[in-house]
Amino acid sequence: MLDGLHDIDWASMEHAYGSAEEVPALLWALRSPEADERRKALDRFYSAVHHQGSVYPPTAASLPFLFELAVDGATPDRAAVVALLVSIGQESLDRDFEEDGTETEYYPPTGCAQAVAFLRERGAQFAELARDPDPDVRLAAIGGLGLFLDDADRAAEVLRARLAAERGIAARLRIVEAAATLALRLPAASHQVTEWLAGLAAGGGER
């Protein structure tokens, strides 16, 4: 678990409050059996490493380890870790690209481009997380389908299947939102998703 974590020179990177040398301890704490320790680590990660949505180099460097925690069934509070992954990806997309689709240039550089690349390489795994037995994990992962899965047909298929299977209003609303995100992001998905959503709006049920 978390192989290679201590091979990274975290102290050479900075988050919102200075040196990122605390990041390994925060990641290990997210796997702690103590709920209070996990909560404090997650709060600190959001406040320092993902401060107000910012994506720093150590934020991006944390992603492989966060993903390892997210897909490990032995990790407590997996849904919170998945939600953190999706938040980092969403903020990276929002901050890293201009409205015309060109990449934003920052100095000093951020970790946005690295974060987006990493998460899109693992887009298919968000499809698996969206079918997880834990409903909270499914709810957290659904947004990742619209943001990171580049296989338009598979993303649309999984979203349609999830809408047919889910009964909770929060999950169903998030599925529709993810479908709209997918249609806007991938032209290949636009037509089928638009037809599907139009059918739902017209009372076409869950198909």
Rosetta silent file (secondary structure, phi, psi, omega in degrees, C-alpha in Angstrom):
SEQUENCE: MLDGLHDIDWASMEHAYGSAEEVPALLWALRSPEADERRKALDRFYSAVHHQGSVYPPTAASLPFLFELAVDGATPDRAAVVALLVSIGQESLDRDFEEDGTETEYYPPTGCAQAVAFLRERGAQFAELARDPDPDVRLAAIGGLGLFLDDADRAAEVLRARLAAERGIAARLRIVEAAATLALRLPAASHQVTEWLAGLAAGGGER
SCORE:     score description
SCORE:     0.000 S_00000001
   1 L     0.000  130.561  177.875    0.000    0.000    0.000 S_00000001
   2 L    59.990   36.862  176.132    1.245    3.447   -1.049 S_00000001
   3 L   -59.803  136.971  178.681    4.463    2.093   -2.546 S_00000001
   4 L    87.330   -3.132 -177.424    6.754    4.884   -3.645 S_00000001
   5 H   -58.283  -42.467 -175.346    5.172    7.470   -1.371 S_00000001
   6 H   -89.247    3.855  173.843    8.444    8.237    0.392 S_00000001
   7 H   -83.688  -11.443 -178.528   10.438    8.286   -2.858 S_00000001
   8 L   -90.268  137.568  179.140    8.933   11.684   -3.663 S_00000001
   9 L   -84.216   77.044 -177.064   10.679   14.806   -2.410 S_00000001
  10 H   -63.080  -33.870 -177.215    7.590   16.325   -0.832 S_00000001
  11 H   -65.846  -19.742  179.608    9.617   18.903    1.087 S_00000001
  12 H   -82.025   -9.142  179.603   10.732   20.465   -2.201 S_00000001
  13 L  -106.828  161.488 -179.350    7.101   21.257   -3.101 S_00000001
  14 E  -127.917  144.490  170.034    4.730   23.766   -1.561 S_00000001
  15 E  -110.951 -159.556 -172.569    1.020   23.868   -0.849 S_00000001
  16 L   -61.685  -25.982 -173.998   -1.052   26.807    0.380 S_00000001
  17 L  -119.008   21.059  177.324    0.831   27.109    3.668 S_00000001
  18 E   117.776 -144.044 -174.368    4.383   26.229    2.732 S_00000001
  19 E   -58.056  139.532  178.915    6.269   22.951    2.594 S_00000001
  20 L   -92.043   18.720 -176.233    4.305   19.874    1.494 S_00000001
  21 L   -63.469  -16.684  179.581    6.396   17.559    3.665 S_00000001
  22 L   -80.668  -11.214 -172.246    3.284   16.669    5.697 S_00000001
  23 H   -57.903  -45.195  178.873    1.488   15.101    2.706 S_00000001
  24 H   -56.118  -41.116  179.183    2.665   11.489    3.278 S_00000001
  25 H   -64.992  -37.230  177.731    1.366   11.583    6.847 S_00000001
  26 H   -64.625  -42.540 -179.456   -1.972   12.949    5.639 S_00000001
  27 H   -66.108  -42.607  176.773   -2.313   10.172    3.058 S_00000001
  28 H   -62.748  -38.204 -177.920   -1.488    7.473    5.585 S_00000001
  29 H   -65.744  -26.213  177.933   -3.981    9.009    8.023 S_00000001
  30 L   -66.663  -13.740  177.578   -6.773    8.643    5.436 S_00000001
  31 L  -103.953    3.414 -177.134   -6.403    4.896    5.949 S_00000001
  32 L   -63.116  144.699  173.769   -6.410    5.120    9.756 S_00000001
  33 L   -72.165  -10.914 -178.328   -8.911    2.983   11.706 S_00000001
  34 L   -91.819  117.240 -176.404   -9.601    6.078   13.824 S_00000001
  35 H   -60.338  -38.066 -177.700  -12.443    8.157   12.370 S_00000001
  36 H   -67.631  -37.655  178.161  -11.240   11.363   14.032 S_00000001
  37 H   -66.175  -40.318  177.809   -7.750   10.962   12.576 S_00000001
  38 H   -64.053  -43.392 -179.235   -9.203   10.420    9.111 S_00000001
  39 H   -62.401  -44.171 -179.845  -11.447   13.461    9.430 S_00000001
  40 H   -64.032  -39.924  179.883   -8.588   15.708   10.539 S_00000001
  41 H   -65.909  -42.165  179.722   -6.372   14.487    7.696 S_00000001
  42 H   -65.952  -42.216  178.043   -9.090   15.087    5.107 S_00000001
  43 H   -60.645  -42.771 -179.369   -9.819   18.552    6.504 S_00000001
  44 H   -67.345  -38.554  178.753   -6.123   19.413    6.410 S_00000001
  45 H   -61.218  -46.339  179.169   -5.781   18.117    2.851 S_00000001
  46 H   -65.110  -37.915 -174.877   -8.651   20.319    1.697 S_00000001
  47 H   -78.503  -28.312 -175.163   -7.407   23.350    3.603 S_00000001
  48 H  -113.634  -47.639 -172.819   -3.730   23.145    2.595 S_00000001
  49 H   -87.431  -24.847  178.498   -3.131   20.777   -0.346 S_00000001
  50 L  -129.841   43.713 -171.610   -6.398   21.537   -2.168 S_00000001
  51 H   -59.745  117.802  179.248   -6.924   24.984   -0.659 S_00000001
  52 H    49.345   36.845  178.199  -10.120   26.612   -1.963 S_00000001
  53 H    85.857   -2.705 -179.134   -9.924   24.314   -4.980 S_00000001
  54 L   -65.515  148.258  178.700   -6.312   25.124   -5.815 S_00000001
  55 L  -123.326  104.925 -179.013   -4.234   22.387   -7.435 S_00000001
  56 L   -96.939  167.945  174.991   -0.565   22.603   -6.533 S_00000001
  57 H   -51.537  -42.061  178.014    2.256   20.272   -7.634 S_00000001
  58 H   -69.296  -24.679  174.729    1.879   18.224   -4.411 S_00000001
  59 H   -63.021  -48.846  179.248   -1.873   17.966   -5.046 S_00000001
  60 H   -65.239  -39.588 -179.481   -1.183   16.333   -8.394 S_00000001
  61 H   -65.532  -22.039  179.144    1.623   14.208   -6.946 S_00000001
  62 H   -77.910  -18.878 -170.183   -0.858   12.849   -4.375 S_00000001
  63 H   -58.476  -43.626  179.266   -3.268   11.513   -6.987 S_00000001
  64 H   -58.776  -35.508 -178.221   -1.743    8.040   -7.518 S_00000001
  65 H   -77.514  -38.352  174.372   -1.876    7.407   -3.787 S_00000001
  66 H   -62.209  -40.441 -179.957   -5.381    8.809   -3.378 S_00000001
  67 H   -66.613  -38.612  177.126   -6.520    6.588   -6.243 S_00000001
  68 H   -60.336  -42.110  176.797   -4.920    3.573   -4.617 S_00000001
  69 H   -64.943  -39.837 -175.267   -6.882    4.323   -1.449 S_00000001
  70 H   -64.954  -36.108 -175.642  -10.092    4.879   -3.414 S_00000001
  71 H   -93.263   -3.108  178.943  -10.073    1.490   -5.136 S_00000001
  72 L   -90.726  115.879 -177.592   -8.986   -0.490   -2.065 S_00000001
  73 L   -62.467  -16.142  179.699  -12.026   -1.959   -0.329 S_00000001
  74 L   -83.574   -7.044 -179.882  -10.148   -1.939    2.980 S_00000001
  75 L   -77.387  123.979  174.051   -9.938    1.875    2.990 S_00000001
  76 L   -69.280  155.161  175.375  -12.406    3.490    5.393 S_00000001
  77 L    54.231   41.818 -179.559  -14.380    6.466    4.063 S_00000001
  78 H   -58.588  -35.622 -178.794  -13.638    5.550    0.444 S_00000001
  79 H   -60.176  -37.531  179.241  -16.420    7.844   -0.729 S_00000001
  80 H   -66.507  -35.999  178.689  -14.650   10.846    0.765 S_00000001
  81 H   -69.909  -42.494  177.768  -11.452    9.924   -1.072 S_00000001
  82 H   -62.179  -43.244  178.768  -13.316    9.483   -4.373 S_00000001
  83 H   -61.173  -37.012  177.677  -15.028   12.849   -3.859 S_00000001
  84 H   -65.505  -43.501  177.482  -11.608   14.429   -3.282 S_00000001
  85 H   -58.223  -46.745 -178.813  -10.291   12.925   -6.533 S_00000001
  86 H   -64.811  -39.666  178.883  -13.264   14.257   -8.487 S_00000001
  87 H   -62.774  -44.092  179.107  -12.911   17.682   -6.879 S_00000001
  88 H   -61.473  -43.589  179.304   -9.230   17.904   -7.809 S_00000001
  89 H   -65.401  -44.235  179.460  -10.035   16.913  -11.382 S_00000001
  90 H   -61.388  -47.114 -179.862  -12.956   19.306  -11.697 S_00000001
  91 H   -65.623  -35.531  178.272  -10.962   22.224  -10.328 S_00000001
  92 H   -63.537  -42.819  177.829   -8.016   21.342  -12.561 S_00000001
  93 H   -64.728  -42.438 -178.439  -10.253   21.452  -15.628 S_00000001
  94 H   -65.938  -34.649 -173.829  -11.858   24.711  -14.540 S_00000001
  95 H   -94.007  -21.928 -170.174   -8.528   26.390  -13.847 S_00000001
  96 H   -92.943  -11.083 -176.513   -6.313   24.907  -16.535 S_00000001
  97 E  -131.225  139.533  175.803   -8.275   25.811  -19.663 S_00000001
  98 L   -79.505  170.925 -178.717   -9.636   29.047  -21.066 S_00000001
  99 L   -61.795  -26.344  179.154  -13.125   29.298  -22.548 S_00000001
 100 L   -86.585    5.178  176.284  -11.672   28.844  -26.050 S_00000001
 101 L    91.536   -5.269  178.362  -10.082   25.535  -25.013 S_00000001
 102 L   -79.007  152.189 -176.693   -6.482   26.761  -24.823 S_00000001
 103 E   -76.979  136.483  178.009   -4.381   25.803  -21.830 S_00000001
 104 L   -75.891  136.283  177.899   -3.877   28.444  -19.157 S_00000001
 105 L   -99.899  129.881  179.724   -0.256   29.322  -18.458 S_00000001
 106 L  -121.971  147.572  168.172    0.759   29.796  -14.827 S_00000001
 107 L  -139.788  123.143   -3.083    3.961   30.886  -13.164 S_00000001
 108 L   -66.752  158.560 -176.648    4.921   29.237  -10.981 S_00000001
 109 L   -64.504  149.580  175.974    3.371   26.184  -12.642 S_00000001
 110 L   -99.523 -175.253  176.598    0.457   24.399  -11.008 S_00000001
 111 L  -101.893   15.258 -171.865   -0.377   20.710  -11.033 S_00000001
 112 H   -62.266  -52.002 -177.523   -3.558   21.124  -13.096 S_00000001
 113 H   -61.560  -41.266  178.438   -2.398   19.616  -16.386 S_00000001
 114 H   -62.549  -41.263 -179.322   -0.733   16.705  -14.588 S_00000001
 115 H   -64.626  -45.561 -179.842   -3.909   16.059  -12.572 S_00000001
 116 H   -62.063  -44.693 -179.756   -6.177   16.060  -15.626 S_00000001
 117 H   -61.179  -43.993 -178.971   -3.851   13.716  -17.530 S_00000001
 118 H   -62.360  -47.499 -175.225   -3.650   11.286  -14.620 S_00000001
 119 H   -70.119  -34.197  178.062   -7.393   11.129  -14.031 S_00000001
 120 H   -72.276  -28.478  173.426   -8.254   10.734  -17.701 S_00000001
 121 H   -64.227  -23.672 -177.548   -5.824    7.830  -17.938 S_00000001
 122 L  -112.230   22.167 -178.608   -7.971    6.202  -15.257 S_00000001
 123 H   -57.171  -37.744 -178.548  -11.357    7.227  -16.600 S_00000001
 124 H   -63.708  -28.996 -179.630  -12.446    3.616  -17.048 S_00000001
 125 H   -72.916  -22.304  173.344  -11.928    2.985  -13.350 S_00000001
 126 H   -68.708  -29.248  174.644  -14.495    5.652  -12.544 S_00000001
 127 H   -63.862  -37.866  177.439  -16.982    3.460  -14.418 S_00000001
 128 H   -69.948  -42.386  178.574  -16.152    0.661  -11.987 S_00000001
 129 H   -63.976  -31.955  178.890  -16.418    2.953   -8.979 S_00000001
 130 L   -70.448  -11.539  175.855  -19.811    4.144  -10.253 S_00000001
 131 L  -110.386   13.816 -176.533  -20.993    0.523   -9.916 S_00000001
 132 L   -61.674  148.163  176.955  -19.467    0.004   -6.472 S_00000001
 133 L   -61.787  -25.912 -179.289  -21.583   -1.827   -3.860 S_00000001
 134 L   -82.095  117.172 -177.962  -21.244    1.191   -1.556 S_00000001
 135 H   -62.196  -30.262  179.003  -23.901    3.779   -2.556 S_00000001
 136 H   -70.575  -36.558  175.901  -21.790    6.643   -1.204 S_00000001
 137 H   -65.679  -43.784  178.263  -18.847    5.599   -3.372 S_00000001
 138 H   -58.281  -46.362 -178.038  -21.156    5.390   -6.397 S_00000001
 139 H   -60.714  -42.439 -178.983  -22.531    8.850   -5.701 S_00000001
 140 H   -68.496  -32.240 -173.164  -19.037   10.324   -5.385 S_00000001
 141 H   -84.222  -22.054 -172.038  -17.764    8.620   -8.541 S_00000001
 142 H   -55.355  -43.248 -179.810  -20.590    9.482  -10.940 S_00000001
 143 H   -58.704  -30.332  179.777  -19.222   12.939  -11.743 S_00000001
 144 H   -64.213  -24.860  178.764  -15.967   11.363  -12.839 S_00000001
 145 H   -65.601  -42.800  179.487  -17.720    9.664  -15.752 S_00000001
 146 H   -72.977  -28.898 -173.955  -18.597   12.973  -17.343 S_00000001
 147 H   -90.180  -34.533 -165.305  -15.229   14.542  -16.577 S_00000001
 148 H  -122.152  -21.755 -176.510  -12.634   11.838  -17.183 S_00000001
 149 L   -83.813  116.258 -175.459  -13.901    8.904  -19.256 S_00000001
 150 L   -88.504   -7.292  174.624  -12.961    9.552  -22.890 S_00000001
 151 L   -83.992   97.440 -172.647  -14.864    6.557  -24.303 S_00000001
 152 H   -59.883  -42.528 -178.123  -18.101    8.398  -25.110 S_00000001
 153 H   -64.921  -43.966 -179.271  -20.149    5.268  -25.797 S_00000001
 154 H   -67.062  -42.298  179.873  -19.072    3.533  -22.618 S_00000001
 155 H   -60.009  -45.942  179.881  -19.605    6.617  -20.481 S_00000001
 156 H   -63.854  -40.381 -179.775  -23.121    7.103  -21.864 S_00000001
 157 H   -62.936  -44.596 -179.462  -23.910    3.403  -21.425 S_00000001
 158 H   -65.456  -41.318 -179.920  -22.799    3.385  -17.789 S_00000001
 159 H   -64.148  -41.386  177.925  -24.747    6.554  -17.007 S_00000001
 160 H   -63.837  -42.009  179.715  -27.922    5.155  -18.545 S_00000001
 161 H   -65.306  -39.340  179.870  -27.502    1.917  -16.603 S_00000001
 162 H   -67.335  -38.291  179.681  -26.900    3.809  -13.366 S_00000001
 163 H   -64.086  -37.243  178.655  -30.015    5.935  -13.874 S_00000001
 164 H   -69.419  -29.094 -174.879  -32.083    2.788  -14.333 S_00000001
 165 H   -91.905  -32.798 -174.989  -30.582    1.216  -11.202 S_00000001
 166 L   -80.375  143.337  177.802  -30.393    4.140   -8.782 S_00000001
 167 L  -114.998  -19.277  179.870  -33.416    5.206   -6.763 S_00000001
 168 L   -71.953  137.275 -176.399  -31.940    8.008   -4.657 S_00000001
 169 H   -65.312  -36.194 -179.304  -32.737   11.491   -5.940 S_00000001
 170 H   -63.224  -43.640  179.827  -29.199   12.763   -5.257 S_00000001
 171 H   -66.138  -42.308 -177.464  -27.653   10.011   -7.369 S_00000001
 172 H   -65.399  -40.377  177.199  -30.178   10.445  -10.174 S_00000001
 173 H   -65.607  -38.875  179.964  -29.611   14.197  -10.359 S_00000001
 174 H   -68.024  -33.332  177.017  -25.863   13.682  -10.376 S_00000001
 175 H   -63.930  -45.465  179.178  -26.173   11.171  -13.225 S_00000001
 176 H   -63.459  -40.520  177.948  -28.091   13.687  -15.351 S_00000001
 177 H   -63.131  -43.332  178.926  -25.513   16.370  -14.539 S_00000001
 178 H   -63.542  -37.510  178.326  -22.666   14.002  -15.498 S_00000001
 179 H   -64.206  -41.761  177.978  -24.426   13.181  -18.775 S_00000001
 180 H   -64.249  -41.291  176.994  -24.706   16.876  -19.612 S_00000001
 181 H   -60.546  -43.676  179.612  -21.013   17.362  -18.786 S_00000001
 182 H   -60.643  -45.669 -178.814  -20.135   14.421  -21.019 S_00000001
 183 H   -62.881  -36.645  179.023  -22.154   15.814  -23.937 S_00000001
 184 H   -73.821  -32.485 -175.603  -20.453   19.193  -23.641 S_00000001
 185 H   -82.778  -38.259 -174.957  -16.975   17.696  -23.342 S_00000001
 186 L  -118.986  109.317  178.328  -17.121   15.003  -26.033 S_00000001
 187 H   -55.170  -31.390 -179.406  -18.806   15.790  -29.368 S_00000001
 188 H   -64.524  -22.991 -179.757  -19.076   12.043  -30.014 S_00000001
 189 H   -95.825  -12.687 -169.604  -21.438   11.764  -27.052 S_00000001
 190 H   -58.295  -49.355 -174.014  -23.450   14.889  -27.723 S_00000001
 191 H   -64.383  -51.097 -176.277  -26.152   13.484  -30.012 S_00000001
 192 H   -67.136  -37.497  179.168  -26.994   10.336  -28.058 S_00000001
 193 H   -69.182  -40.352  179.099  -26.887   12.073  -24.686 S_00000001
 194 H   -62.120  -43.712  177.414  -29.017   14.962  -25.934 S_00000001
 195 H   -62.141  -43.239 -179.618  -31.619   12.541  -27.282 S_00000001
 196 H   -62.148  -49.316 -179.072  -31.588   10.567  -24.060 S_00000001
 197 H   -65.355  -36.301  177.403  -31.990   13.633  -21.844 S_00000001
 198 H   -63.623  -39.275  177.689  -34.698   15.008  -24.125 S_00000001
 199 H   -64.053  -39.863  177.755  -36.549   11.705  -23.788 S_00000001
 200 H   -64.334  -43.827 -179.522  -36.306   11.886  -20.017 S_00000001
 201 H   -63.990  -29.780 -179.462  -37.578   15.468  -20.020 S_00000001
 202 L   -86.179    3.761  178.925  -40.499   14.414  -22.204 S_00000001
 203 L    89.583   27.040 -178.225  -41.462   11.670  -19.773 S_00000001
 204 L   -82.763    7.080  176.207  -39.701    8.829  -21.544 S_00000001
 205 L    80.672 -151.155 -170.402  -38.789    7.124  -18.303 S_00000001
 206 L   -97.679    7.295 -175.077  -35.383    5.694  -17.423 S_00000001
 207 L   -74.134    0.000    0.000  -34.315    4.399  -20.837 S_00000001
